[in-house]
Amino acid sequence: MTIETGDTVSLEYVGRLTDGTTFDTSRQDVAEEEGLAEAQPDRDYEPLAVEVGAGTVIEGLDEGLVGMEVGDEESIEIPPEKAYGEPRDDLVQEHDPEQLREVLGGEPEEGMYVQTQQGGLGEIVHADDDVVRIDFNHELAGETLVFDIEILDAN
């Protein structure tokens, strides 16, 4: 069966950057090998179920699944514009250090992550007495991604 838009697919995947760094996987053995399991000890590593074309995964992966078949193993290279986009300056926001101290209950420091009330995650990229800059770009913005995919099932 050739996978088409609207099909539900079960797949295993390993997501890497073009330099070979693994950033995500559905495979327990790969997660342990790459140190990802240590960073996310409560995560269950299991096949991913995707409704093709529903927008539940990044655009390039969604598109790459079309035409594959059960049993196929392929590498799909996804440019930034079909993944998490290019980094945007408007997603780096300046905040008052005093207000952040109150919210954080401590001193804002470069490298810390903060979460907005809406669920957005940002990294503090600059902190001094005058201003704190928080980068809300996705951590993979600007990156070309490579997904090694194995199609387990489709219907």
ROKE-926397 format. One record per residue: residue in one letter; y, z, x of N, C-alpha, C, CB in turn; residue number from 1. Coordinates in steps of 0.02 Angstrom, whole numbers, plus 32768, in hexadecimal, padded with zeros to 4 digits. Glycine has a CB too. Layout:
 rest  n.Y  n.Z  n.X ca.Y ca.Z ca.X  c.Y  c.Z  c.X cb.Y cb.Z cb.X  nr
    a    Y    Z    X    Y    Z    X    Y    Z    X    Y    Z    X NUM
...
//
This chain:
 rest  n.Y  n.Z  n.X ca.Y ca.Z ca.X  c.Y  c.Z  c.X cb.Y cb.Z cb.X  nr
    m 7FC5 8000 802A 8000 8000 8000 803E 8000 802C 8000 803D 7FD0   1
    t 8069 7FD1 8022 80A8 7FCD 8047 80DC 7FF9 8025 80C1 7F83 804C   2
    i 80FC 8023 804C 812C 8053 8031 816B 802F 801A 813E 8089 8065   3
    e 8182 8041 7FDE 81BE 8024 7FC0 81EC 805C 7FA9 81AC 7FF5 7F85   4
    t 822A 804B 7F9C 825A 807B 7F80 823D 8098 7F3F 82A0 8059 7F73   5
    g 8241 80DA 7F38 8226 80FC 7EFD 81E2 811B 7F09 8221 80CC 7EC4   6
    d 81BF 8106 7F3E 817F 8124 7F4E 8189 816A 7F6C 8157 80F7 7F7F   7
    t 8157 8194 7F61 8156 81D6 7F81 8126 81D2 7FBC 8142 820F 7F4F   8
    v 813F 81E6 7FF6 8119 81DF 8034 8110 8223 8054 813D 81AE 8064   9
    s 80D5 822F 8070 80C8 826B 8098 80C2 8253 80E0 8087 8291 807F  10
    l 80E8 8274 810D 80E8 825D 8152 80EF 8297 8183 8120 822C 815D  11
    e 80D6 828B 81BF 80E2 82B7 81F7 8118 8296 8221 809F 82C5 8222  12
    y 8142 82BE 8242 8177 82A1 826B 8188 82CD 82A6 81B5 8295 8240  13
    v 81A2 82AC 82DA 81C0 82CD 8312 8203 82AB 831C 8193 82CA 8354  14
    g 823A 82D2 8319 827D 82B7 8323 8295 82C7 8369 82AD 82D5 82EF  15
    r 82AB 8292 838C 82C2 829A 83D1 8306 8278 83DA 828E 827E 8403  16
    l 832A 828F 840D 8365 826C 8424 834E 8235 8454 8399 829C 8446  17
    t 837A 8207 8465 8367 81D0 8491 8356 81E9 84D8 839F 819D 8495  18
    d 836B 8226 84EA 8358 8241 852B 8314 8264 852A 838E 8273 8543  19
    g 82F3 8263 84F0 82B0 8280 84E9 82AF 82C7 84CE 828F 827F 852B  20
    t 82E8 82E6 84C6 82EC 832B 84AC 82D5 832C 8463 8333 8347 84B2  21
    t 82A4 8356 8454 828C 835E 840F 82B9 838E 83EA 8242 8376 840D  22
    f 82D4 8378 83B0 8300 83A4 8389 82E0 83BC 8348 8340 8380 8379  23
    d 82AA 839B 8332 8289 83B0 82F4 8245 838F 82F0 82B4 839E 82B6  24
    t 8217 83AF 82CC 81D4 8393 82C3 81B2 83B4 8287 81AA 839C 8302  25
    s 8181 8392 826C 8157 83AF 8238 8116 83C8 8256 814A 837C 8200  26
    r 810B 83BB 8296 80CC 83CB 82B7 80D0 840E 82DC 80B8 8393 82E7  27
    q 80A6 843D 82CA 80A4 8480 82E9 8099 847B 8334 806D 84AA 82C9  28
    d 806A 8452 834B 805A 844E 8392 8096 8435 83BB 801E 8420 839E  29
    v 80BB 8404 83A0 80F6 83EA 83C2 812D 8420 83C3 810F 83AA 83A0  30
    a 8135 8443 838B 8168 8478 8387 815A 84AE 83BB 8169 8496 8341  31
    e 811B 84C0 83C4 810A 84F4 83F6 8115 84DA 843D 80C1 850A 83ED  32
    e 8100 849C 8449 8109 847C 848B 8152 8478 849F 80EA 8437 848A  33
    e 817D 8468 8470 81C4 845B 847E 81F0 8499 8476 81DD 8424 8450  34
    g 81D3 84D2 8463 81F9 850F 845C 821E 8516 8419 822A 8514 8493  35
    l 8211 84E8 83EB 8232 84EB 83AA 8215 8522 837E 822C 84A8 8386  36
    a 81D4 852E 8384 81B3 8561 835B 81D0 85A6 836B 8167 8561 8366  37
    e 81E0 85B2 83A9 81FE 85F2 83BE 8242 85FD 839D 8205 85F4 840B  38
    a 8269 85C7 8399 82AC 85CB 837D 82AB 85D4 8331 82D4 858D 838F  39
    q 8275 85BD 8311 826F 85C3 82C8 822A 85E1 82B6 8277 857C 82A6  40
    p 8222 8621 82C5 81DF 8640 82BC 81C6 8642 8275 81E1 8685 82D7  41
    d 81F1 863F 8243 81DA 8643 81FE 81CF 85FE 81DE 820D 866A 81D5  42
    r 81DA 85C9 8203 81D3 8586 81E7 818A 8572 81E0 81F8 8554 8212  43
    d 817B 8551 81A8 8139 8534 819F 813D 84EB 81B4 8121 853A 8154  44
    y 8113 84D7 81E3 8111 8492 81FA 80DC 846E 81D1 8102 848C 8246  45
    e 80F2 843F 81A8 80C4 841B 817C 80E1 83D5 8170 80B9 8441 813A  46
    p 80B7 83A7 8157 80CF 8364 8149 810B 8365 811A 8098 8339 812C  47
    l 8136 8334 8122 8172 832E 80FA 8164 82FD 80C0 81AE 8315 8124  48
    a 8176 8311 8084 8171 82E5 804A 81B6 82C8 803C 8155 830B 800B  49
    v 81BA 8286 8037 81F9 8263 802E 81F3 8231 7FF4 820F 823F 806F  50
    e 8223 8233 7FC6 8228 81FD 7F96 8256 81C9 7FB5 8244 8216 7F4F  51
    v 8239 8190 7FC6 825D 815C 7FEB 8297 8142 7FC0 822D 8122 7FFE  52
    g 82D2 8142 7FDE 830E 8129 7FBC 8333 815E 7F94 82FB 80F2 7F8F  53
    a 831A 819B 7F91 833B 81CF 7F69 8373 81F3 7F8F 8307 8202 7F52  54
    g 837A 81E4 7FD0 83AF 8203 7FF6 83A1 824A 800D 83ED 8202 7FCF  55
    t 8361 825D 800F 8351 82A1 8024 8349 82A6 8070 8310 82B7 8003  56
    v 8346 826D 8092 8345 826B 80DB 837D 823D 80F2 82FF 8254 80F7  57
    i 838C 823D 8132 83C2 8212 814B 83B3 81C9 813C 83CC 821C 8197  58
    e 83E9 81A3 8133 83E4 815D 811D 83B6 8133 8148 8429 813E 811D  59
    g 83BB 8139 8189 8392 810F 81B6 8348 811D 81B0 83A8 8119 81FD  60
    l 8336 815B 81A3 82EF 816D 819A 82D7 8152 8157 82E4 81B9 819E  61
    d 82FF 815C 8123 82F0 8141 80E1 82E1 80F6 80E5 832A 814F 80B0  62
    e 830E 80D2 8105 8306 8089 810C 82C9 8076 8136 8345 806B 812A  63
    g 82BD 809E 816B 8286 808F 8198 8241 8097 817A 828B 80BA 81D3  64
    l 823B 80BF 8146 81FB 80CA 8125 81E5 808E 80FB 81FD 8108 80F9  65
    v 8217 8068 80E1 8208 802E 80B7 81E1 7FFA 80E0 8249 800F 8099  66
    g 81A8 7FE5 80C5 817F 7FB3 80E7 8146 7FD0 810F 81AA 7F89 8114  67
    m 8148 8011 811C 8111 8031 8140 80D6 803A 8110 8127 8076 815F  68
    e 809C 804C 812B 8060 8057 8103 803E 8097 8119 8030 801B 8108  69
    v 8014 80B3 80ED 7FED 80EF 80FE 7FC6 80E1 813E 7FBE 8103 80C3  70
    g 7FCA 8110 816C 7FA7 8109 81AC 7FD4 80EE 81E4 7F6C 80DD 81A4  71
    d 800D 80D0 81D1 803A 80B5 8204 8058 80ED 822E 8073 808C 81E3  72
    e 805F 80DF 826E 8083 810C 829C 80B7 80E1 82BF 8052 812E 82D0  73
    e 80F6 80F3 82B6 812D 80CC 82D3 8164 80F9 82EC 8149 809B 829F  74
    s 818B 80DE 831A 81C9 80FF 8330 8203 80DA 8310 81CF 80FF 837F  75
    i 822F 8100 82F1 826A 80E3 82D1 82A8 80FD 82F5 826C 80F5 8284  76
    e 82D0 80CF 8310 830D 80E3 8332 8347 80DC 8300 831B 80B7 8371  77
    i 836E 8112 82F9 83A2 8115 82C6 83E5 8120 82E8 8393 814D 8293  78
    p 8414 80F0 82E0 8456 80F9 82FD 847E 812E 82D7 847C 80B6 82FD  79
    p 84B2 814A 82F6 84D9 8180 82D7 84F1 816F 8290 8514 8191 8302  80
    e 8507 8131 8285 8523 8120 8243 84EE 8121 820C 8543 80DB 8246  81
    k 84AE 8121 821D 8478 8127 81EC 8457 816C 81EF 8444 80F0 81F6  82
    a 8475 8199 8218 845A 81DD 821F 8490 820E 8209 8443 81EB 8269  83
    y 84B0 822F 8239 84E2 8262 8229 852A 824B 8238 84D3 82A2 824E  84
    g 8532 820B 8244 8574 81F0 8250 8590 8201 8295 85A4 8208 821B  85
    e 85CC 81EA 82A1 85EF 81FA 82DF 8615 823C 82D5 8620 81C0 82F4  86
    p 8621 8262 830A 8649 829E 8303 868F 828D 82E9 864F 82C3 8347  87
    r 86A8 82B7 82BC 86EA 82AC 829E 8719 82E5 82B0 86E5 82A6 8251  88
    d 8756 82D2 82C6 8789 8303 82D8 879B 8330 829D 87C7 82E1 82F2  89
    d 879B 8315 8260 87AF 833D 8226 877D 8374 8215 87B8 8310 81EA  90
    l 8743 8373 8235 8711 83A7 822A 8715 83DF 825E 86CB 8389 822A  91
    v 8747 83DA 828B 8756 8411 82B9 8795 8433 829D 8761 83F7 8303  92
    q 878C 8470 8286 87C2 8493 8263 87DB 84CF 828A 87AB 84A9 821D  93
    e 881D 84DA 8284 883C 8513 82A6 8843 854E 8276 8880 8500 82C3  94
    h 8836 858A 8290 8839 85C6 8268 885E 85FD 828D 87F3 85DE 8255  95
    d 8879 862B 8267 889C 8665 8283 8868 8696 829F 88C8 8688 824C  96
    p 886E 86A9 82DE 883D 86D6 82FC 8837 871A 82D8 884F 86E3 8345  97
    e 886F 8735 82C0 886E 8775 829F 8845 8773 825E 88B6 878C 828F  98
    q 884F 873D 8238 8828 8735 81FA 87DD 8730 8209 883F 86F7 81D2  99
    l 87CC 870A 823D 8786 8703 824F 8767 8745 8267 877D 86CE 8285 100
    r 878E 876D 828B 8775 87AE 82A1 8760 87D8 8265 87AA 87D4 82CB 101
    e 878A 87D6 8230 877B 87FC 81F3 873B 87E2 81D3 87B5 87F7 81C2 102
    v 8735 87A0 81CD 86FB 8782 81AC 86BB 878E 81D5 8706 8736 81A3 103
    l 86C0 8786 8217 8686 878D 8243 8675 87D5 8252 8692 8767 8283 104
    g 86A6 8800 824A 869B 8846 825D 8698 884E 82A8 865B 8860 823E 105
    g 86B7 8821 82CC 86B8 8824 8315 86E0 87EB 8331 8670 8823 8331 106
    e 86DC 87E3 8371 8704 87B1 8395 86E3 876B 8390 870B 87C5 83DF 107
    p 8709 8738 8379 86ED 86F4 837A 86E6 86DB 83C2 871A 86C3 8350 108
    e 86AD 86BF 83D3 86A0 86A8 8416 8684 8661 8415 866F 86D7 843B 109
    e 8697 863A 8449 867C 85F6 844F 8630 85F8 844E 8696 85D4 848F 110
    g 8613 85C8 8429 85CA 85C5 8425 85AE 85E8 83E8 85AB 85E2 8462 111
    m 85D6 8613 83C7 85BF 8634 838A 85BD 8602 8351 85ED 8670 8378 112
    y 8591 860D 8321 858F 85E4 82E5 85A8 860E 82AB 8547 85C9 82D7 113
    v 85CE 85ED 827F 85E7 860D 8243 85D4 85E3 8207 8634 8618 8246 114
    q 85CB 8604 81CE 85B9 85E0 8191 85EF 85EB 815D 8574 85F8 8176 115
    t 8603 85B5 813C 8635 85BA 8107 8614 85D3 80C8 8657 8576 80FB 116
    q 863D 85E7 8098 8623 85FD 8057 85FF 85C4 8033 865C 8617 802B 117
    q 8611 8586 8043 85F1 854B 8025 85B0 8538 8049 8621 8510 8024 118
    g 859F 855C 807F 8561 854E 80A3 8569 8523 80E0 8532 852E 8075 119
    g 85A6 850B 80EF 85B1 84E3 812B 85A8 850D 8169 85F7 84C3 812A 120
    l 858C 84EE 819D 8580 8511 81DC 85AC 84F2 8212 8535 850E 81F1 121
    g 85CF 851D 8237 85FA 8504 826C 85F2 852E 82AB 8643 8505 8255 122
    e 8601 850D 82E4 85FE 852F 8324 8644 853C 833E 85D6 8505 8358 123
    i 8650 8578 8355 8690 8588 8373 8692 8566 83B8 869C 85D6 837A 124
    v 86C0 8536 83BF 86C5 8510 83FD 86FF 8525 8429 86CA 84C6 83EE 125
    h 872D 854E 840D 8765 8568 8432 877D 85A9 8411 87A0 8534 8437 126
    a 878A 85DB 843A 87A3 861B 841E 87D2 863A 8451 8769 864B 840C 127
    d 8810 8647 843C 883E 866F 8464 8868 8699 8434 886C 8641 8490 128
    d 889D 86B9 844E 88C5 86E5 8424 88ED 86C1 83EF 88F4 870D 8450 129
    d 88F8 867F 83F8 8923 8659 83CA 88FD 8632 8395 894D 862A 83F1 130
    v 88C3 8617 83A8 88A0 85EB 837A 8855 85EB 8389 88BC 85A3 837E 131
    v 882E 85E1 8353 87E6 85D7 8359 87D6 8593 833B 87BC 8611 8336 132
    r 87B4 8568 8361 87A0 8526 8347 8755 8528 8337 87B0 84ED 837A 133
    i 8746 8512 82FA 8700 8510 82E3 86EE 84C8 82D4 86F5 853E 82A5 134
    d 86B7 84B1 82F3 869F 846D 82EA 866A 846C 82B4 8683 8450 832E 135
    f 8679 8449 827C 864A 8444 8244 8624 8402 8244 866F 844C 8203 136
    n 8629 83DB 827A 8600 839E 8280 85B7 83B3 8284 8615 8373 82BE 137
    h 858A 838A 826A 8543 8397 8271 8532 8396 82BB 8517 8363 8249 138
    e 8505 83C1 82D1 84F5 83C4 8318 84D8 8383 8333 84C3 83FC 8324 139
    l 84BF 8357 8309 84A4 8317 831F 84D4 82DC 8313 8462 8309 82FC 140
    a 8512 82EC 82FF 8544 82B7 82F5 854E 8292 8337 8588 82D4 82DB 141
    g 8550 8250 8334 855A 8227 836F 851B 8216 8395 8589 8249 839D 142
    e 84E3 8232 8380 84A4 8227 83A3 847B 81EF 8383 847B 8267 83A4 143
    t 845B 81C7 83AD 8427 8198 8396 83E7 81C1 8394 8421 8158 83C5 144
    l 83C4 81BE 835C 8387 81E5 8352 834A 81B8 8353 838B 820C 830F 145
    v 8313 81D3 836D 82D4 81AF 836E 82A1 81DA 8349 82BC 819F 83B7 146
    f 8284 81BE 8314 8251 81E2 82EE 820D 81BF 82F8 8263 81E5 82A3 147
    d 81DC 81E6 8312 8197 81CF 8315 8178 81E4 82D3 816F 81EC 8354 148
    i 8163 81B3 82AB 814C 81BE 8266 8102 81AC 8261 8175 8194 8234 149
    e 80DC 81D5 823B 8098 81C3 8228 8094 81CB 81DC 8061 81F0 824C 150
    i 8085 8194 81B9 8080 8195 8170 803A 81AE 815D 808C 814E 8152 151
    l 8038 81E6 8139 7FF9 8205 8125 7FE2 81EE 80E0 7FFE 8251 8126 152
    d 8013 81E7 80B2 8003 81D6 806D 8040 81B8 804C 7FEA 8215 8046 153
    a 8034 818F 8019 806C 8172 7FF2 8053 8164 7FAC 8087 8130 8014 154
    n 8081 816C 7F7B 8070 815A 7F36 80AF 814D 7F0F 8047 8192 7F14 155
//
